[in-house]
Amino acid sequence: MMVSLVIIPKLTSSEVMALSYFSIKQDLISDCSFVASLAVSVQYEKKFNKHLVTSIIYPQNNKGEPVYNPCGKYMVRFHLNGVWRKVIIDDYLPVDRHNRLLCSATTNKNEIWVSLLEKAYMKVMGGYDFPGSNSTVDLHALTGWIPELLTLHHSDTPFDKDKEFDRMFERFHLGHVLITVATPTLSTEDEERSGLVSSHAYALLDMRKISGHKLIMLKNPWSHLEWKGNFSDHDSTNWTPELVKALNYDPKLQVDIDNGVFWIDYNSLCKCYSKFNFYLNWNPSLFDYTTVIHNTWSARQGPVKDLYNLGDNPQYCLRINCKKKASVWVLLTRHITERQDFAVNRVFITLFVYKNGGHRQ
């Protein structure tokens, strides 16, 4: 049943700007990656006092902050299929027979921005029966920030866990990167023992290095169920007075509160969960030179002939005149034209890179 949420009075700028990742909560829709993306974006806005997701909701006041529309019509700006696009929605939201919201929202009944953003994204992605995604895709749509997947243990590339933590730690506190993490497939026994959810996205809210420990603060989009291992609320061994003071954390108080926010040590992730992934989205302002190319390529023509000849595939030549060492990032974005494009992922794209003017060696 669909009814208008007349119980929610306004979407004023003061209410939207009173952002809190604690209050964001996923409900029935299987979009943990999207809700985790919202949480890290909110944390970024509060920490660096810069608009990120609140600036993509319209109408807005003269400060660029979203405001309530008494007509019930809103526009959300997403970065989709390579460009910024507008998505028009109304304020009708799914509820049960007791008028309880069935979509993601905040615990503050005066805020509907989470529900509006989710509705707009679900409209683009085929509806509320969302099959799931990953946070780099969702964050790229929300912010336009450049995605990177970091796998803890890769068969081809050795993983330097300390180097990667230091890289994320430095850039995270500079505001250069938004980070979410995803658990691998876990058995029911592992879920019960660890407190982690199988194949689930978590928002990374903080990173600390204290007394030789590397700690990460995560939020479960469900706003409940927390880590039970080292540095959990029930861990009476590792929580020293020094750590408690440095993090302004009271384990005894947290034992009675299950809000889905918890600390976990980086070493536990690396040791116990070999397929644990970090999803990183980088601020586009870090890239001094950017070129965007849009092209079409018939899937019927290219992949069918790939076994015999790559000549039918799009080919480009990149020339760089640089006097010092530099990195080149190439982002491939396959356009979503129907729901099956991401629900089943039946078509993929691959990049082949050749040096020496593109000649094979």
SVG drawing of the C-alpha trace seen along z (x, -y; Angstrom):
<svg xmlns="http://www.w3.org/2000/svg" viewBox="-3 -33 64 56">
<polyline fill="none" stroke="black" stroke-width="0.4" points="0.0,0.0 1.3,-3.5 0.2,-6.6 1.6,-10.1 3.6,-10.7 1.5,-13.6 2.8,-12.9 6.2,-14.4 5.7,-18.1 8.7,-19.7 12.1,-19.2 13.8,-22.4 17.4,-23.2 18.0,-23.2 16.5,-19.7 18.5,-18.4 21.8,-19.9 21.4,-18.3 22.9,-15.3 23.9,-12.2 25.1,-8.9 23.7,-7.3 20.1,-8.1 20.3,-6.5 18.7,-3.1 18.1,-0.6 14.8,1.2 13.3,3.9 15.0,2.9 18.2,4.8 20.4,1.7 22.9,1.9 25.6,0.5 23.5,-2.6 22.7,-3.2 26.3,-2.7 27.2,-5.2 24.8,-7.8 26.4,-7.3 30.0,-8.0 28.8,-11.0 27.0,-12.4 30.2,-11.9 32.2,-13.7 29.8,-16.7 29.9,-17.0 33.7,-16.6 34.7,-18.9 31.7,-21.2 31.2,-20.7 28.0,-19.8 28.1,-16.4 24.8,-14.6 22.6,-17.4 23.5,-19.5 21.9,-17.0 18.4,-17.4 16.1,-20.1 14.4,-22.5 17.1,-24.5 17.4,-27.8 20.0,-30.4 22.6,-28.6 22.3,-25.5 20.5,-23.5 17.4,-21.4 14.0,-22.7 10.6,-21.3 8.3,-21.5 4.6,-21.7 3.7,-20.4 5.5,-17.1 7.8,-17.2 11.6,-16.9 14.5,-16.5 17.6,-14.5 20.9,-14.9 22.8,-11.6 26.0,-10.9 24.7,-8.1 26.0,-6.7 28.9,-9.1 27.1,-12.5 25.0,-14.3 21.3,-13.6 18.2,-14.7 15.6,-12.3 12.1,-13.6 10.2,-12.0 7.2,-12.7 6.9,-12.3 4.9,-9.1 6.7,-6.4 6.0,-2.8 4.4,-2.2 2.7,0.7 -0.9,0.7 0.2,-1.1 1.8,-3.9 5.3,-2.7 7.9,-3.4 9.2,-0.3 12.0,-2.2 15.3,-3.6 14.9,-6.7 16.3,-8.4 15.2,-8.1 14.2,-11.8 10.6,-11.9 11.2,-15.4 13.7,-14.3 12.8,-12.6 16.0,-13.3 17.2,-9.6 13.9,-8.3 13.8,-10.7 17.4,-9.9 16.7,-6.2 13.4,-6.5 15.2,-8.4 18.0,-5.9 15.5,-2.9 13.6,-4.6 16.7,-4.6 17.7,-1.1 14.4,0.6 12.3,0.3 12.3,1.1 12.9,4.8 16.6,3.8 18.9,6.8 21.8,5.2 24.9,3.3 28.3,2.3 29.2,-0.9 31.7,-2.2 28.9,-2.2 26.4,-3.8 28.9,-6.5 29.9,-7.3 26.2,-7.9 25.7,-10.0 28.9,-12.1 30.7,-11.5 33.8,-10.4 36.1,-8.0 35.8,-4.3 38.5,-1.9 38.2,1.7 40.8,2.9 40.8,6.6 42.7,7.8 44.0,10.9 44.3,11.1 45.7,14.1 47.7,12.0 48.9,9.1 50.6,9.4 48.7,7.3 50.8,5.0 48.3,4.6 50.3,2.0 51.0,-0.1 47.4,-0.1 46.2,-1.0 48.5,-3.9 47.4,-5.1 43.8,-4.9 44.4,-6.5 46.2,-9.5 43.8,-10.2 40.7,-9.6 41.7,-12.2 42.5,-14.7 39.0,-14.2 40.4,-12.8 38.5,-9.5 35.2,-8.0 35.5,-4.3 33.0,-1.5 33.8,2.1 32.0,5.4 32.1,8.8 32.6,12.0 30.1,14.8 30.0,16.1 28.4,19.3 25.6,19.0 28.1,20.1 30.6,17.4 27.9,14.8 26.8,15.8 30.3,16.0 31.6,12.7 28.5,10.5 29.1,9.6 26.6,10.1 27.4,12.2 27.9,10.3 27.0,7.0 28.2,3.4 29.4,1.3 30.2,-2.4 33.7,-3.3 33.3,-6.3 36.8,-6.7 40.3,-5.3 42.8,-5.5 46.4,-4.5 46.9,-4.3 49.5,-2.5 50.4,-0.2 46.8,0.6 45.0,-0.1 41.4,-0.6 38.4,-1.1 34.9,-2.4 32.2,-0.8 28.4,-1.2 26.0,1.5 23.3,-0.1 20.7,1.9 21.6,-0.1 22.0,3.0 24.2,6.2 27.8,5.5 31.2,7.1 31.9,9.5 35.7,9.9 38.7,7.8 37.8,4.3 34.1,5.0 31.8,3.7 32.2,7.0 36.0,7.1 37.4,6.5 41.0,7.3 42.0,5.0 40.1,1.9 42.8,0.2 42.2,-3.1 44.5,-4.8 42.4,-3.7 39.1,-4.5 40.3,-8.0 41.8,-8.6 38.7,-7.5 36.2,-8.9 34.7,-5.5 32.9,-3.7 32.6,0.0 30.4,0.5 28.0,-2.0 28.0,-0.6 27.1,2.9 23.6,1.8 23.3,-0.1 23.1,1.8 23.1,-0.9 25.2,1.0 28.3,-1.3 31.4,0.4 35.2,0.5 37.2,3.4 40.9,3.8 42.4,3.9 44.5,7.0 41.4,9.1 39.9,8.2 43.1,9.1 43.7,12.4 40.2,13.8 38.4,12.6 40.6,13.0 38.0,11.9 37.0,8.7 36.9,5.8 37.5,2.1 35.5,-0.2 37.2,-3.5 35.8,-6.6 38.3,-9.4 37.6,-13.1 37.7,-14.1 39.6,-17.3 42.7,-15.1 42.9,-14.5 44.4,-17.5 43.7,-16.4 40.5,-14.6 39.1,-13.6 35.7,-11.9 34.9,-9.9 31.5,-8.6 31.1,-5.9 28.8,-3.1 29.8,0.5 27.3,3.2 27.7,6.1 26.6,8.5 29.5,7.5 32.4,7.0 32.5,10.0 31.4,12.5 34.5,11.8 36.9,11.2 38.2,14.8 39.5,14.1 40.1,10.4 40.1,7.4 39.9,5.0 36.2,4.5 36.6,3.1 37.0,-0.7 40.7,-1.6 42.4,-4.7 46.0,-6.0 47.1,-7.9 50.2,-10.1 51.6,-11.7 54.4,-14.1 55.5,-14.1 58.9,-14.9 58.2,-13.1 56.5,-9.9 52.7,-10.1 49.7,-7.8 47.1,-7.3 43.6,-6.2 41.1,-4.8 37.5,-4.4 35.3,-2.3 31.5,-2.8 29.1,-0.5 25.8,-2.3 22.7,-0.8 19.9,-0.6 17.8,2.1 17.6,3.7 19.3,6.9 22.5,5.0 23.3,4.9 21.0,7.4 22.6,10.3 25.7,8.6 25.4,10.6 27.7,8.3 31.2,7.1 33.8,4.8 37.6,5.3 40.5,2.9 43.6,4.1 46.6,1.8 49.6,2.0 52.8,-0.1 55.0,-1.4 52.3,-3.2 49.8,-0.4 51.8,2.3 51.7,5.7 54.9,7.2"/>
</svg>
